[in-house]
Amino acid sequence: MLSIGINLGFGKLDPELTDQEMYAGEVDLAVLAETLGYDSVWVVEHHFEDYSLCPDNLLLLANVAGRTESIRLGTGAVIVPWNDPLRVAEKALMLDTLSGGRLLLGLGRGLSRKEYVPFRVPLDETRDRFDEAAPMIFEALETGVIEGDGPFYPQPRAELRPRPRATFRGRRYVVAGSPDSLVMAARLEAQMMSFIVRPVPALMPNFTRYRELFEAEHGRVAPPISLNVNMYCHEDDELARERHFRYVNRFFMSNVDHYEMAGTHFATTKGHERYAESAAYFREIGLEKAADDYAATALWGSPERILGQIEAIRDVLGDYELVVAPCFGGMPYDQARASLELFAREVMPKARGLRVVPETA
């Protein structure tokens, strides 16, 4: 059965909205998601800018845990090079204990110089820092003990409290877009998380490579890939298109600005060379065309249209997990709530009933 969750982006692109009003709106969506029957709620980690301001997603999810009873709680993701691995493991164990075992721990390595500079971490160290710290964190969640002898995180052996209540195998996620990240996701026995920026058929080489690596490493079929995608649902197809493209385009432009996605620095930054090709493509076609192309990859329209889009992805990708971002680009929260409610009522039951297609490589 298709697992369906929501992702909270904590973007504040409406200048009339205060930070406090934005936080109230995002948390309300999280609580509503459980009421509507969504399987999980995911929260990003970002710092310093209106693009997204949630500096501690484990802390935020602890608040959501206290307001809910059963919905699973996902980090999408903890950005490892910005956090001490010991503290990540401690907070993850604490949240898992408080929530009754509901935590889904997603890890990533980040991309934005605007965030890395204040953290005093060179961008060309991110790959090595992630590859050293992520195995320490996942291992600590299994054993209750963390230690490490690497150059970035020399960690004396420490026993953690609270102790693990259950294994995190089956609850490990890694954001993977670059070739090196695919390797680490498979090696860490983690589910691959992907934020959809191009049509799924164009991303299949990455998905297939991850599945091949996972099967070779662990001798079994890889778990379903987790797809993160913007979503706006409305009975009026034309109105849905107008609103969706307006807010997604605004989100896309803020994304490009935050990550400097059209910049030239990626080509000379260790571990980020893969993004140089995308940056060159954006400069070639222009950001307006790139924004429209991005919007077209998302889920939008009437319930019937969106169900067809979900089924089309399944036909190409096989079994997967779906995580929808319901509020983006300064969209008013009343519109986001109505979209989530309509999707839950008209799309979700049918989407969960779609025939499962094996996802073996």
C-alpha positions in Angstrom: 0.0 0.0 0.0 1.3 3.4 -1.0 2.6 5.3 2.1 1.6 9.0 1.9 3.1 11.8 4.1 3.4 15.6 4.1 6.6 17.7 4.1 6.7 21.0 5.9 9.0 23.5 4.4 8.8 26.4 6.8 9.2 29.0 4.1 8.1 32.6 4.8 7.7 34.1 1.4 4.6 36.1 2.3 6.2 39.4 3.7 3.1 40.2 5.7 3.3 36.9 7.7 5.3 37.0 10.9 7.6 34.2 11.9 5.3 33.2 14.7 2.2 33.1 12.3 4.2 31.0 9.9 5.2 28.5 12.7 1.6 28.3 13.8 0.4 27.6 10.3 3.0 24.9 9.7 2.4 23.1 13.0 -1.4 23.2 12.3 -0.8 21.4 9.0 1.1 18.7 10.9 -1.7 18.1 13.4 -4.3 18.2 10.6 -2.3 15.6 8.7 -2.9 13.0 11.4 -6.6 13.8 11.6 -6.9 13.3 7.8 -5.1 10.0 7.9 -1.7 10.8 6.4 1.0 8.3 7.3 3.9 10.7 8.2 4.9 14.3 8.6 8.4 15.4 7.6 10.2 18.6 8.6 13.2 20.3 6.9 16.3 21.8 8.5 17.2 25.3 7.2 18.8 28.4 8.7 19.1 32.2 8.5 16.7 33.1 5.6 13.0 33.4 4.7 13.5 30.6 2.2 13.1 28.2 5.1 13.5 28.8 8.8 13.4 25.6 10.9 16.8 25.3 12.5 16.1 22.2 14.5 13.6 19.7 13.0 14.0 17.2 15.9 12.9 19.9 18.3 10.0 20.8 16.1 8.9 17.2 15.8 9.0 16.8 19.6 6.4 19.5 19.7 4.3 17.7 17.0 4.7 14.4 18.9 3.1 16.0 21.9 0.1 17.1 19.8 -0.4 13.8 18.0 -0.8 10.1 18.7 0.1 8.0 15.8 1.5 9.8 12.8 5.1 9.0 12.0 7.6 11.8 12.5 10.3 12.3 9.8 13.4 14.6 9.5 13.7 15.6 5.9 16.5 15.9 6.8 19.0 16.5 9.6 21.9 18.2 7.8 24.8 16.2 9.3 27.7 18.6 8.8 25.8 21.3 10.7 25.3 19.1 13.8 27.5 17.1 16.1 26.8 13.4 15.5 26.6 12.6 19.3 23.9 15.3 19.7 21.9 14.0 16.7 21.9 10.5 18.1 21.0 11.6 21.6 18.1 13.8 20.4 16.9 11.1 18.0 16.7 8.5 20.8 15.0 11.0 23.0 12.3 11.9 20.4 11.8 8.2 19.6 11.2 7.5 23.3 8.8 10.4 23.8 6.8 9.6 20.6 6.5 5.8 21.2 8.8 4.8 18.4 7.5 7.1 15.7 10.7 8.7 14.4 11.9 8.3 10.8 15.4 9.6 10.7 16.4 11.2 7.5 20.0 12.6 7.0 21.4 14.9 4.4 24.5 17.0 3.8 23.1 20.4 2.6 24.2 22.5 -0.3 23.9 26.3 0.4 27.0 28.4 1.0 24.6 30.9 2.7 24.1 28.3 5.4 27.6 26.8 5.5 29.5 30.1 5.9 27.9 31.0 9.3 28.5 27.4 10.5 32.2 27.9 9.6 32.2 24.7 7.6 33.9 24.8 4.1 31.6 23.5 1.4 34.2 21.2 0.1 34.3 19.3 3.4 30.6 18.3 3.3 31.0 15.0 1.6 33.7 13.7 3.9 32.0 15.0 7.0 28.7 13.3 6.0 30.4 10.0 5.2 32.2 10.0 8.6 29.3 11.1 10.8 26.3 9.4 9.2 27.5 5.8 10.0 28.3 6.9 13.5 24.7 8.1 14.0 23.0 5.1 12.5 25.2 2.7 14.4 24.6 4.6 17.7 20.8 4.3 17.2 21.2 0.5 17.1 23.7 -0.1 19.9 23.1 2.9 22.2 26.8 3.6 22.0 28.6 6.2 19.9 32.3 6.4 19.0 34.5 7.4 16.2 38.1 7.9 15.2 37.8 10.1 12.1 39.4 13.5 11.5 36.3 15.5 11.8 34.5 13.8 14.7 37.0 12.0 17.0 34.4 10.7 19.5 35.4 8.9 22.7 33.1 5.9 23.4 29.9 7.2 25.1 26.8 5.3 26.2 23.7 7.2 25.3 20.5 7.7 27.3 17.7 7.0 26.7 18.7 3.7 25.2 17.2 2.6 21.9 13.7 1.2 22.2 13.8 -0.5 18.8 15.9 -0.9 15.7 16.0 2.0 13.2 16.5 -0.4 10.3 13.5 0.3 8.1 13.5 3.9 9.5 16.7 5.2 8.0 16.6 7.7 5.2 19.3 9.5 3.2 18.7 12.4 0.8 20.5 11.3 -2.3 21.0 13.2 -5.6 24.7 13.0 -6.4 26.4 9.7 -7.3 28.3 9.7 -4.0 25.1 10.1 -2.0 23.5 7.2 -3.8 26.5 5.0 -2.7 26.2 6.1 0.9 22.4 5.6 1.0 22.8 2.1 -0.2 25.8 1.3 2.1 24.0 2.7 5.2 20.9 0.4 4.4 18.8 3.6 4.2 15.9 4.5 2.0 16.7 7.0 -0.7 14.9 10.3 -0.4 14.6 12.3 -3.6 13.2 15.8 -4.0 11.6 15.8 -7.5 13.1 18.6 -9.7 12.7 16.8 -13.0 10.2 14.3 -14.4 10.6 10.9 -12.8 11.6 9.1 -16.1 14.6 11.5 -16.3 15.6 10.5 -12.8 15.4 6.7 -13.3 19.1 6.2 -13.9 19.7 7.5 -10.3 16.9 5.3 -8.9 18.1 2.2 -10.7 21.7 2.8 -9.6 20.6 3.1 -6.0 18.6 -0.2 -6.2 21.5 -2.0 -7.8 23.9 -0.8 -5.1 21.5 -1.7 -2.3 20.9 -5.2 -3.7 24.6 -5.8 -4.2 25.4 -4.6 -0.6 22.6 -6.3 1.3 21.4 -9.2 -0.9 17.8 -8.1 -0.9 15.5 -5.8 -2.8 15.9 -2.1 -2.0 13.1 -0.4 0.0 10.7 1.9 -1.8 12.2 5.3 -2.8 10.7 8.2 -1.0 9.6 11.0 -3.4 9.1 14.5 -2.1 7.0 16.6 -4.5 5.0 19.9 -4.3 1.2 19.3 -4.5 -1.9 21.5 -4.9 -5.3 19.9 -5.3 -8.5 21.7 -6.2 -11.8 20.7 -7.8 -11.4 23.4 -10.4 -8.6 22.2 -12.7 -7.8 25.6 -14.2 -7.8 27.4 -10.8 -5.5 24.7 -9.5 -3.1 25.2 -12.4 -3.1 29.0 -11.9 -2.4 28.8 -8.2 0.0 26.0 -8.4 2.2 27.6 -11.0 2.1 31.0 -9.2 3.3 29.6 -5.9 5.7 26.9 -7.2 7.4 29.5 -9.5 7.9 31.8 -6.5 9.2 28.9 -4.4 11.5 27.8 -7.3 13.0 31.3 -7.6 13.7 31.4 -3.8 15.3 28.0 -4.1 17.6 29.1 -6.9 18.6 32.2 -4.9 19.1 30.3 -1.6 21.3 27.6 -3.2 22.8 29.8 -5.9 21.7 27.1 -8.3 22.7 29.2 -11.4 26.2 29.9 -9.9 29.5 28.9 -11.3 31.1 27.8 -8.0 29.9 24.2 -8.1 32.4 23.2 -10.8 35.3 23.9 -8.5 33.8 22.7 -5.2 34.8 19.2 -4.1 31.8 16.9 -3.7 29.4 19.3 -5.6 30.7 19.0 -9.2 27.4 17.2 -10.2 25.5 20.5 -9.6 27.6 22.4 -12.1 25.8 20.8 -15.0 22.4 21.8 -13.6 23.6 25.4 -13.0 24.9 25.6 -16.6 21.5 24.4 -17.8 19.6 27.0 -15.8 21.9 29.7 -17.2 21.3 28.4 -20.7 17.5 28.2 -20.7 16.8 31.0 -18.3 15.2 30.8 -14.9 11.6 31.5 -16.0 11.6 28.5 -18.3 13.4 26.4 -15.6 10.7 27.4 -13.1 7.9 26.4 -15.4 9.6 23.1 -16.1 9.9 22.5 -12.3 6.3 23.3 -11.7 5.2 20.9 -14.4 6.9 18.0 -12.5 4.8 18.5 -9.4 1.4 17.2 -8.5 -1.4 19.7 -9.3 -4.9 19.9 -10.5 -8.2 18.1 -9.8 -8.3 14.9 -7.8 -8.6 12.9 -11.0 -5.6 14.6 -12.6 -3.4 14.1 -9.5 -4.4 10.4 -9.2 -3.4 9.9 -12.8 -0.1 11.6 -12.1 0.5 9.3 -9.1 -0.3 6.2 -11.1 2.0 7.4 -14.0 4.9 7.7 -11.5 4.1 4.2 -10.2 4.1 2.7 -13.7 7.6 4.1 -14.3 9.2 3.7 -10.8 7.4 0.8 -9.2 6.5 0.9 -5.6 7.5 4.1 -3.8 6.6 6.3 -0.9 5.0 9.7 -1.6 5.6 12.8 0.5 3.7 15.9 -0.6 4.6 19.5 0.2 1.3 21.2 0.7 2.3 24.8 1.4 5.0 26.6 -0.6 5.9 30.0 -2.2 3.8 32.0 0.2 0.6 30.1 -0.4 -2.1 31.1 2.2 -2.6 28.4 4.8 -6.3 28.2 4.2 -5.6 27.1 0.6 -3.0 24.6 1.8 -5.4 23.1 4.3 -8.2 22.8 1.7 -5.8 21.2 -0.7 -4.7 18.6 1.9 -8.3 17.9 2.9 -9.4 17.4 -0.7 -6.4 15.2 -1.5 -7.1 13.1 1.6 -10.7 12.7 0.8 -10.6 12.1 -3.0 -7.1 11.0 -3.9 -5.5 9.2 -1.0 -7.9 6.2 -0.7 -7.6 5.4 -4.4 -3.9 6.0 -4.5 -3.3 3.5 -1.7 -5.4 1.0 -3.6 -3.2 1.1 -6.7 -1.6 -2.2 -7.7 1.8 -2.6 -6.3 4.6 -2.9 -8.9 7.9 -4.6 -7.6 10.8 -2.1 -7.4 13.6 -4.5 -7.9 16.5 -3.2 -10.0 
